[in-house]
Amino acid sequence: MKKIMLLLYLSLLFTSLTFAVTEGVSVSIRFYDKKIYYPESKIQIQVRIINNSSESYSFNSAEIRSYNFNFFVKTLTNVKLPLSEDYQLRQRSNDPVFYRKITLLPGEEYAFNTDLQEYIDITESGIYIVQSRFYPDFQLGYDSGYIESNKLTVSVRPSMELIPELQKQIDIETGEILNQIAMPPDEVVEYFIKARQQGSWNKYFLYLDIEGLLLNHPDLKHKYFRLSEEKQLLMIEEYKIELMNLRVDDDISAIPSSFEITETKYIRDEGTVVVKEYFIYPDYSETKKYTFYLRRYGNIWTIYNYEVRNLGTRQ
């Protein structure tokens, strides 16, 4: 590890030599884990420096990536987005730059991931064009030698905070929209239980017929059919909250330590899936038999009712 100070008096001749040496070296950018992006999202970009030349290629790689790299983001109307405040502060710093020398043999590449939001402030939804510049010997106060990357198009959707309904359809792990897909009843039940084990309510509710579950309670059913359509929807939402707080149908929201599907039956649009669920507590364990009742709409099976029976406890 070496330490240098950025010096603004480095010769322009050295810069021209940099361009000569970088012939045959390219920089490529792509999304590391492309998903749905929002203004508050991290946008992970994979940067690859590729030596396509017939000679070895060396450059100084700073510990702080922004000394070697910059991103330029424009709207479709060619309006450039501002650099982030943190990025500008780093570039104005007079602190020493720690770096290491990296040498790429012909055909080799050097790659890393970085967050676009560390360089550029993306505060609004829209479609943007992204391009990077690689400075082999750091960015200086004048036009340092650089290599430009390819361009990416990134679509940023309106903030989830502005669309509460959308939040209920998002896979928290990936940021992607959750959609029901055609699965047999046993796979639906397995998905449902695993979602509860993972603490993912959005996945848990994906194949759960909340209205059907609610209508299994005679008193709630009577109240439900006396309401307007708007108030029925509100009652369903309130029922979901009660489920999440384990104040209603707490058996179906219980989290098993493990489970096994023991039986699956279905004909046409009705099906049942029997599951043994095992619960382990500090002082005892218990096994329960769950029977899930499913109904098919189109090609999608959903759970609309269940029964549970305790098979015994052990100290």
The 8 nearest C-alpha neighbors of each residue, nearest first, counted from 0:
[[1, 99, 98, 97, 2, 100, 62, 61],
 [2, 0, 97, 98, 99, 3, 96, 100],
 [1, 3, 97, 96, 95, 98, 0, 4],
 [4, 2, 96, 95, 5, 1, 97, 98],
 [3, 5, 95, 6, 96, 2, 94, 93],
 [4, 6, 3, 7, 139, 96, 95, 93],
 [7, 5, 8, 4, 9, 139, 140, 3],
 [6, 8, 9, 140, 139, 5, 141, 10],
 [7, 9, 6, 10, 11, 5, 140, 139],
 [10, 8, 7, 6, 11, 13, 14, 12],
 [9, 11, 12, 13, 8, 14, 7, 15],
 [10, 12, 14, 13, 15, 9, 143, 8],
 [13, 11, 10, 15, 14, 16, 9, 17],
 [12, 14, 16, 11, 10, 15, 17, 9],
 [15, 13, 11, 17, 144, 12, 16, 143],
 [14, 16, 12, 17, 18, 13, 11, 19],
 [15, 17, 19, 13, 14, 18, 20, 12],
 [16, 18, 14, 20, 15, 19, 144, 21],
 [17, 19, 21, 15, 16, 20, 144, 22],
 [20, 18, 16, 17, 21, 22, 15, 14],
 [19, 21, 17, 18, 22, 16, 56, 23],
 [22, 20, 24, 18, 19, 23, 17, 56],
 [23, 21, 24, 20, 19, 18, 52, 25],
 [22, 24, 52, 51, 21, 50, 25, 53],
 [25, 23, 50, 21, 22, 51, 49, 52],
 [26, 24, 49, 48, 23, 27, 50, 146],
 [25, 27, 48, 148, 47, 49, 147, 146],
 [26, 28, 47, 148, 149, 46, 48, 25],
 [29, 27, 46, 45, 47, 149, 148, 44],
 [28, 30, 45, 44, 31, 27, 46, 151],
 [31, 29, 44, 33, 32, 45, 43, 28],
 [30, 32, 45, 44, 43, 33, 29, 112],
 [33, 31, 30, 34, 43, 44, 42, 173],
 [32, 34, 30, 31, 35, 43, 42, 36],
 [35, 33, 175, 36, 174, 32, 173, 30],
 [34, 36, 175, 174, 37, 33, 155, 156],
 [37, 35, 155, 40, 156, 34, 154, 38],
 [36, 38, 156, 40, 155, 158, 39, 157],
 [39, 37, 122, 40, 121, 123, 158, 124],
 [38, 40, 37, 41, 158, 122, 36, 121],
 [41, 39, 37, 38, 36, 42, 116, 35],
 [40, 42, 114, 43, 116, 39, 115, 36],
 [43, 41, 114, 115, 40, 44, 116, 36],
 [42, 44, 114, 31, 113, 41, 30, 115],
 [45, 43, 30, 31, 113, 112, 29, 114],
 [44, 46, 112, 31, 29, 28, 111, 30],
 [45, 47, 28, 110, 111, 27, 112, 44],
 [48, 46, 110, 27, 109, 26, 49, 28],
 [47, 49, 26, 109, 108, 25, 110, 27],
 [50, 48, 108, 25, 24, 51, 47, 107],
 [49, 51, 24, 106, 52, 105, 107, 108],
 [52, 50, 23, 106, 24, 105, 49, 53],
 [51, 53, 23, 50, 54, 105, 24, 22],
 [52, 54, 105, 51, 55, 23, 106, 50],
 [55, 53, 52, 105, 56, 104, 50, 51],
 [54, 56, 104, 103, 105, 102, 57, 53],
 [55, 57, 103, 102, 54, 104, 50, 58],
 [58, 56, 102, 101, 103, 55, 100, 59],
 [57, 59, 135, 101, 100, 60, 136, 102],
 [58, 60, 100, 136, 99, 135, 98, 101],
 [59, 61, 98, 99, 100, 58, 62, 101],
 [62, 60, 98, 63, 97, 64, 66, 59],
 [61, 63, 98, 97, 64, 60, 96, 99],
 [64, 62, 61, 65, 66, 96, 97, 67],
 [65, 63, 66, 67, 61, 62, 68, 60],
 [64, 66, 68, 67, 63, 69, 86, 90],
 [67, 65, 137, 64, 138, 68, 63, 61],
 [68, 66, 134, 137, 65, 64, 133, 135],
 [69, 67, 133, 65, 132, 66, 64, 134],
 [68, 70, 132, 131, 65, 71, 118, 133],
 [71, 69, 131, 130, 132, 118, 72, 68],
 [72, 70, 130, 129, 131, 73, 69, 79],
 [71, 73, 129, 128, 80, 79, 127, 70],
 [74, 72, 79, 78, 128, 77, 127, 80],
 [73, 75, 127, 77, 78, 76, 128, 126],
 [74, 76, 77, 127, 73, 126, 128, 78],
 [75, 77, 74, 78, 73, 79, 127, 126],
 [78, 76, 74, 73, 75, 79, 128, 72],
 [79, 77, 73, 74, 76, 80, 75, 72],
 [78, 80, 73, 72, 77, 81, 74, 71],
 [79, 81, 72, 73, 78, 82, 119, 120],
 [82, 80, 119, 120, 83, 79, 72, 121],
 [81, 83, 119, 118, 120, 84, 86, 80],
 [82, 84, 119, 120, 86, 118, 85, 81],
 [83, 85, 87, 86, 88, 82, 120, 118],
 [86, 84, 88, 83, 87, 89, 117, 118],
 [85, 87, 89, 83, 84, 88, 118, 90],
 [88, 86, 90, 84, 89, 85, 91, 83],
 [87, 89, 85, 91, 86, 90, 84, 92],
 [90, 88, 86, 92, 87, 91, 85, 65],
 [89, 91, 87, 88, 92, 86, 66, 65],
 [92, 90, 88, 89, 87, 93, 86, 94],
 [91, 93, 89, 94, 90, 88, 95, 87],
 [94, 92, 95, 91, 4, 5, 90, 89],
 [93, 95, 92, 96, 4, 5, 89, 91],
 [96, 94, 4, 3, 2, 97, 93, 5],
 [97, 95, 3, 2, 4, 98, 94, 61],
 [98, 96, 2, 61, 62, 1, 95, 0],
 [97, 99, 61, 60, 62, 1, 59, 0],
 [98, 100, 60, 59, 0, 101, 61, 1],
 [99, 101, 59, 58, 60, 102, 57, 98],
 [102, 100, 57, 58, 59, 99, 103, 60],
 [103, 101, 57, 56, 104, 55, 100, 58],
 [104, 102, 56, 107, 55, 57, 50, 108],
 [103, 105, 55, 107, 106, 56, 102, 54],
 [106, 104, 53, 50, 107, 54, 52, 55],
 [105, 107, 50, 51, 104, 108, 49, 52],
 [108, 106, 104, 103, 105, 50, 49, 109],
 [107, 109, 49, 48, 50, 103, 47, 110],
 [108, 110, 48, 47, 49, 107, 111, 103],
 [111, 109, 47, 46, 48, 108, 45, 112],
 [110, 112, 46, 45, 113, 47, 109, 44],
 [113, 111, 45, 44, 46, 43, 114, 31],
 [112, 114, 44, 43, 115, 45, 111, 46],
 [113, 115, 43, 42, 116, 117, 41, 44],
 [114, 116, 117, 42, 118, 119, 43, 113],
 [115, 117, 119, 118, 114, 120, 41, 42],
 [118, 116, 115, 114, 119, 83, 86, 85],
 [119, 117, 116, 83, 86, 115, 82, 70],
 [118, 120, 82, 83, 116, 117, 81, 121],
 [121, 119, 83, 116, 122, 82, 81, 118],
 [122, 120, 38, 123, 119, 116, 80, 124],
 [121, 123, 38, 120, 124, 39, 37, 158],
 [124, 122, 38, 121, 125, 157, 155, 158],
 [123, 125, 155, 156, 157, 38, 37, 122],
 [124, 126, 155, 154, 127, 123, 156, 74],
 [125, 127, 154, 153, 155, 74, 75, 152],
 [128, 126, 74, 153, 73, 152, 75, 72],
 [127, 129, 152, 73, 72, 151, 74, 153],
 [130, 128, 72, 151, 150, 71, 152, 127],
 [131, 129, 150, 71, 70, 148, 149, 72],
 [132, 130, 70, 148, 69, 147, 71, 133],
 [133, 131, 147, 69, 146, 68, 145, 148],
 [132, 134, 68, 146, 145, 67, 135, 147],
 [133, 135, 145, 67, 137, 136, 138, 144],
 [136, 134, 58, 137, 59, 133, 67, 145],
 [135, 137, 134, 59, 58, 138, 67, 144],
 [138, 136, 67, 134, 66, 135, 139, 143],
 [137, 139, 66, 143, 134, 67, 140, 136],
 [140, 138, 141, 143, 137, 7, 142, 5],
 [139, 141, 7, 138, 142, 143, 6, 8],
 [140, 142, 139, 143, 7, 138, 11, 144],
 [143, 141, 144, 140, 139, 138, 14, 145],
 [144, 142, 141, 138, 139, 14, 145, 134],
 [143, 145, 14, 17, 134, 18, 142, 15],
 [144, 146, 134, 133, 132, 143, 147, 135],
 [145, 147, 133, 132, 148, 134, 26, 25],
 [148, 146, 132, 131, 133, 145, 26, 149],
 [149, 147, 26, 27, 131, 130, 132, 28],
 [148, 150, 27, 130, 28, 151, 147, 26],
 [151, 149, 130, 129, 148, 128, 152, 28],
 [152, 150, 129, 128, 153, 130, 149, 29],
 [151, 153, 128, 127, 129, 154, 150, 126],
 [152, 154, 127, 126, 151, 155, 128, 129],
 [155, 153, 126, 125, 156, 127, 152, 36],
 [156, 154, 124, 36, 37, 125, 126, 153],
 [155, 157, 124, 37, 36, 158, 154, 125],
 [158, 156, 124, 37, 159, 155, 123, 161],
 [157, 159, 160, 37, 161, 38, 156, 162],
 [160, 158, 162, 161, 166, 163, 157, 165],
 [159, 161, 158, 162, 163, 166, 157, 165],
 [160, 162, 159, 158, 163, 157, 165, 164],
 [161, 163, 159, 165, 164, 160, 158, 166],
 [164, 162, 166, 165, 160, 161, 159, 167],
 [165, 163, 166, 162, 167, 168, 159, 161],
 [166, 164, 168, 167, 163, 162, 159, 169],
 [167, 165, 163, 169, 168, 164, 159, 162],
 [166, 168, 165, 201, 164, 169, 163, 200],
 [169, 167, 177, 165, 166, 176, 201, 170],
 [170, 168, 176, 166, 175, 177, 174, 167],
 [169, 171, 174, 175, 172, 173, 177, 176],
 [172, 170, 174, 173, 169, 199, 175, 201],
 [173, 171, 170, 174, 175, 169, 199, 197],
 [174, 172, 175, 170, 171, 34, 169, 35],
 [175, 173, 170, 171, 35, 169, 172, 34],
 [176, 174, 173, 170, 35, 169, 34, 177],
 [175, 177, 169, 168, 170, 178, 174, 35],
 [178, 176, 168, 169, 170, 175, 179, 202],
 [179, 177, 180, 176, 205, 168, 169, 175],
 [178, 180, 205, 177, 181, 299, 206, 182],
 [181, 179, 182, 178, 299, 298, 300, 177],
 [180, 182, 299, 298, 179, 183, 300, 187],
 [183, 181, 186, 187, 180, 184, 299, 300],
 [182, 184, 186, 185, 187, 181, 300, 299],
 [185, 183, 187, 186, 300, 188, 182, 270],
 [184, 186, 188, 187, 183, 272, 189, 263],
 [187, 185, 189, 188, 184, 183, 182, 190],
 [188, 186, 184, 190, 185, 189, 191, 182],
 [187, 189, 191, 185, 186, 190, 192, 184],
 [188, 190, 186, 192, 191, 187, 193, 185],
 [191, 189, 187, 193, 188, 192, 194, 186],
 [190, 192, 188, 203, 194, 189, 193, 187],
 [193, 191, 195, 189, 194, 190, 188, 196],
 [194, 192, 196, 190, 195, 191, 189, 197],
 [193, 195, 197, 203, 191, 199, 192, 196],
 [196, 194, 198, 192, 193, 197, 203, 199],
 [195, 197, 193, 194, 198, 254, 192, 255],
 [198, 196, 194, 195, 199, 193, 200, 192],
 [197, 199, 195, 196, 200, 194, 203, 193],
 [200, 198, 194, 197, 201, 202, 195, 203],
 [199, 201, 203, 202, 198, 204, 195, 194],
 [200, 202, 203, 204, 199, 167, 168, 205],
 [203, 201, 205, 200, 204, 199, 194, 191],
 [204, 202, 200, 194, 191, 201, 205, 195],
 [203, 205, 207, 202, 201, 206, 200, 208],
 [204, 206, 202, 203, 207, 201, 179, 178],
 [207, 205, 301, 204, 302, 208, 187, 191],
 [206, 208, 302, 204, 301, 209, 205, 303],
 [209, 207, 303, 211, 210, 302, 301, 212],
 [210, 208, 212, 211, 207, 213, 235, 303],
 [209, 211, 213, 212, 208, 214, 235, 303],
 [212, 210, 303, 214, 208, 209, 213, 215],
 [211, 213, 209, 303, 210, 215, 214, 304],
 [212, 214, 210, 215, 211, 216, 209, 219],
 [213, 215, 220, 211, 216, 212, 210, 219],
 [214, 216, 213, 212, 217, 211, 220, 304],
 [215, 217, 214, 219, 218, 213, 220, 212],
 [218, 216, 220, 219, 221, 215, 214, 222],
 [217, 219, 221, 220, 216, 222, 214, 223],
 [220, 218, 222, 216, 221, 217, 223, 214],
 [221, 219, 214, 217, 223, 218, 222, 216],
 [220, 222, 218, 219, 223, 224, 217, 225],
 [221, 223, 219, 225, 220, 224, 218, 226],
 [224, 222, 220, 225, 221, 226, 219, 231],
 [225, 223, 226, 222, 221, 220, 231, 227],
 [224, 226, 222, 223, 221, 227, 231, 220],
 [227, 225, 224, 223, 230, 231, 228, 222],
 [226, 228, 230, 229, 231, 225, 224, 223],
 [229, 227, 231, 230, 232, 226, 233, 224],
 [228, 230, 232, 231, 227, 233, 226, 234],
 [231, 229, 233, 227, 232, 228, 226, 234],
 [230, 232, 228, 234, 233, 229, 226, 223],
 [233, 231, 235, 230, 229, 234, 236, 228],
 [232, 234, 230, 236, 231, 235, 237, 229],
 [233, 235, 231, 237, 232, 236, 230, 238],
 [236, 234, 238, 232, 237, 233, 231, 239],
 [237, 235, 233, 239, 238, 234, 232, 240],
 [238, 236, 234, 240, 239, 235, 233, 241],
 [237, 239, 235, 241, 236, 240, 234, 242],
 [240, 238, 242, 236, 241, 237, 243, 235],
 [239, 241, 243, 237, 242, 238, 244, 236],
 [240, 242, 238, 244, 246, 239, 243, 247],
 [243, 241, 245, 239, 240, 244, 247, 246],
 [244, 242, 240, 245, 241, 239, 252, 246],
 [243, 245, 241, 242, 246, 240, 247, 249],
 [246, 244, 249, 242, 243, 247, 241, 252],
 [245, 247, 241, 244, 242, 249, 248, 243],
 [246, 248, 249, 242, 245, 241, 238, 244],
 [249, 247, 250, 251, 242, 245, 246, 252],
 [248, 250, 245, 252, 247, 251, 253, 246],
 [251, 249, 253, 248, 252, 307, 245, 247],
 [250, 252, 249, 253, 248, 305, 307, 254],
 [251, 253, 249, 250, 254, 245, 242, 248],
 [254, 252, 250, 251, 249, 255, 195, 245],
 [253, 255, 196, 195, 252, 256, 278, 192],
 [256, 254, 278, 257, 277, 276, 253, 258],
 [255, 257, 278, 277, 279, 254, 258, 276],
 [258, 256, 255, 277, 276, 259, 278, 275],
 [259, 257, 276, 275, 277, 255, 274, 260],
 [260, 258, 275, 274, 261, 276, 257, 273],
 [259, 261, 274, 273, 262, 275, 258, 272],
 [260, 262, 274, 273, 259, 275, 263, 272],
 [261, 263, 273, 272, 260, 264, 274, 271],
 [262, 264, 272, 271, 185, 273, 265, 261],
 [265, 263, 271, 270, 272, 262, 266, 184],
 [264, 270, 266, 269, 271, 267, 263, 268],
 [265, 267, 269, 268, 270, 264, 271, 295],
 [266, 268, 269, 265, 295, 270, 294, 296],
 [267, 269, 295, 294, 266, 270, 296, 265],
 [270, 268, 294, 265, 266, 293, 267, 295],
 [265, 269, 271, 293, 264, 292, 266, 294],
 [272, 270, 292, 264, 291, 263, 293, 265],
 [271, 273, 263, 291, 290, 262, 185, 264],
 [274, 272, 290, 262, 261, 289, 260, 263],
 [273, 275, 260, 289, 261, 259, 288, 276],
 [276, 274, 288, 259, 258, 287, 289, 260],
 [275, 277, 258, 287, 286, 255, 257, 274],
 [278, 276, 286, 257, 255, 256, 258, 285],
 [277, 279, 255, 256, 285, 284, 286, 280],
 [278, 280, 284, 256, 283, 285, 277, 281],
 [279, 281, 283, 284, 282, 278, 285, 256],
 [282, 280, 283, 279, 284, 314, 278, 313],
 [283, 281, 280, 314, 284, 279, 313, 312],
 [284, 282, 314, 280, 313, 281, 279, 312],
 [285, 283, 279, 313, 278, 312, 280, 314],
 [284, 286, 312, 278, 311, 277, 313, 279],
 [285, 287, 277, 310, 276, 311, 278, 309],
 [288, 286, 309, 310, 276, 308, 275, 289],
 [287, 289, 275, 308, 307, 274, 309, 276],
 [290, 288, 307, 274, 273, 306, 291, 275],
 [289, 291, 273, 306, 305, 272, 307, 274],
 [290, 292, 305, 272, 271, 304, 289, 273],
 [293, 291, 271, 304, 305, 302, 270, 303],
 [292, 294, 302, 270, 301, 303, 269, 271],
 [295, 293, 269, 300, 268, 301, 270, 302],
 [294, 296, 300, 268, 299, 297, 298, 301],
 [297, 295, 299, 298, 300, 294, 268, 301],
 [296, 298, 299, 295, 300, 268, 181, 294],
 [299, 297, 181, 296, 295, 300, 182, 180],
 [298, 300, 181, 296, 295, 297, 301, 180],
 [301, 299, 295, 294, 293, 184, 296, 298],
 [300, 302, 206, 293, 207, 294, 208, 303],
 [303, 301, 293, 207, 208, 292, 304, 206],
 [302, 304, 211, 208, 212, 293, 292, 301],
 [305, 303, 292, 212, 302, 291, 211, 293],
 [306, 304, 291, 290, 292, 307, 289, 303],
 [307, 305, 290, 289, 291, 308, 304, 288],
 [306, 308, 289, 288, 290, 287, 305, 309],
 [309, 307, 288, 287, 310, 289, 306, 290],
 [308, 310, 287, 311, 286, 288, 307, 285],
 [311, 309, 287, 286, 308, 288, 312, 285],
 [310, 312, 309, 285, 286, 313, 287, 284],
 [311, 313, 285, 284, 286, 283, 314, 310],
 [314, 312, 284, 283, 285, 311, 282, 286],
 [313, 283, 282, 284, 312, 285, 281, 280]]
